[in-house]
Amino acid sequence: MRSSSFECRADCPLLDQTKNAPMLVINGANDYFVPQADTLVFKGRRKTEVHLLPDIGHCAVLGGVSKLPEVIDLVTQWLPKQIGLDARAQVTNR
């Protein structure tokens, strides 16, 4: 039996605030601890990117073949955009 002290809902006032910071949400579609709905509730939130990776569990690294390389790729593409850098320029300038 799964119990959770935190539950996201689409009608959560925190999701509707215009002053929210950018957010990257990545999770596995087969996560036993975090239901898909609690990941997908962030879709459409201002300055938010949501990824639900198939065939993997918690944090997209447990419960199957780890998708850590894909998670790292998503983070390294997202983060430079948040701080005003072009990720492609960073890779070519190394």
C-alpha positions as CSV (number, residue, x, y, z in Angstrom):
1,M,0.0,0.0,0.0
2,R,1.4,3.3,-1.0
3,S,0.9,6.4,1.1
4,S,1.9,9.9,0.4
5,S,1.9,13.0,2.6
6,F,2.2,15.2,-0.5
7,E,-0.2,15.3,-3.3
8,C,-0.2,17.6,-6.3
9,R,-3.5,18.6,-7.9
10,A,-4.2,20.7,-10.9
11,D,-6.1,23.1,-8.7
12,C,-3.1,23.8,-6.5
13,P,-2.7,27.6,-6.1
14,L,1.1,27.3,-6.1
15,L,1.0,26.1,-9.7
16,D,-0.9,29.2,-10.8
17,Q,1.4,31.8,-9.4
18,T,3.1,34.0,-12.0
19,K,6.2,34.5,-9.8
20,N,7.2,30.8,-10.0
21,A,10.8,30.0,-10.7
22,P,11.7,27.9,-13.8
23,M,11.3,24.1,-13.1
24,L,12.5,21.0,-14.8
25,V,10.4,17.9,-13.9
26,I,11.8,14.5,-14.9
27,N,10.4,11.2,-13.7
28,G,9.9,7.6,-14.8
29,A,6.5,6.5,-16.1
30,N,6.6,3.4,-13.9
31,D,7.4,5.2,-10.6
32,Y,5.9,3.3,-7.7
33,F,6.3,6.3,-5.3
34,V,5.2,9.2,-7.5
35,P,2.1,8.7,-9.6
36,Q,2.2,9.9,-13.1
37,A,-0.5,12.5,-12.3
38,D,1.8,14.1,-9.7
39,T,4.5,14.5,-12.4
40,L,2.1,15.6,-15.2
41,V,0.3,18.1,-13.1
42,F,3.2,20.5,-13.8
43,K,2.6,20.4,-17.6
44,G,1.4,23.8,-18.7
45,R,2.9,25.6,-15.6
46,R,4.7,28.8,-16.6
47,K,8.5,28.3,-17.2
48,T,8.3,24.5,-16.7
49,E,9.5,21.6,-18.7
50,V,8.1,18.1,-17.9
51,H,9.5,14.8,-19.0
52,L,7.9,11.4,-18.2
53,L,10.4,8.8,-19.3
54,P,8.9,5.4,-20.4
55,D,9.9,2.0,-19.1
56,I,11.6,3.2,-15.9
57,G,10.7,3.9,-12.3
58,H,11.6,6.4,-9.6
59,C,13.6,9.4,-10.7
60,A,14.0,7.8,-14.1
61,V,16.8,5.6,-12.8
62,L,15.3,2.8,-10.7
63,G,13.2,-0.2,-11.7
64,G,14.8,-1.0,-15.0
65,V,17.7,-0.1,-17.2
66,S,18.7,3.3,-15.9
67,K,18.0,6.3,-18.0
68,L,20.5,8.4,-16.2
69,P,22.3,9.4,-19.5
70,E,19.0,10.7,-20.8
71,V,18.3,12.6,-17.6
72,I,21.8,14.2,-17.7
73,D,21.2,15.2,-21.3
74,L,17.9,16.8,-20.4
75,V,19.4,18.7,-17.5
76,T,22.4,19.9,-19.5
77,Q,20.1,21.1,-22.3
78,W,17.7,22.9,-19.9
79,L,20.0,24.5,-17.4
80,P,22.1,26.7,-19.7
81,K,18.8,28.2,-21.1
82,Q,17.8,29.2,-17.6
83,I,21.0,31.1,-17.0
84,G,21.1,32.7,-20.4
85,L,23.6,30.5,-22.1
86,D,23.3,28.5,-25.3
87,A,24.1,24.8,-24.5
88,R,25.4,24.2,-28.1
89,A,27.8,27.1,-27.8
90,Q,29.1,25.7,-24.5
91,V,29.9,22.3,-26.0
92,T,31.7,23.7,-29.0
93,N,33.8,26.1,-27.0
94,R,35.3,23.5,-24.7
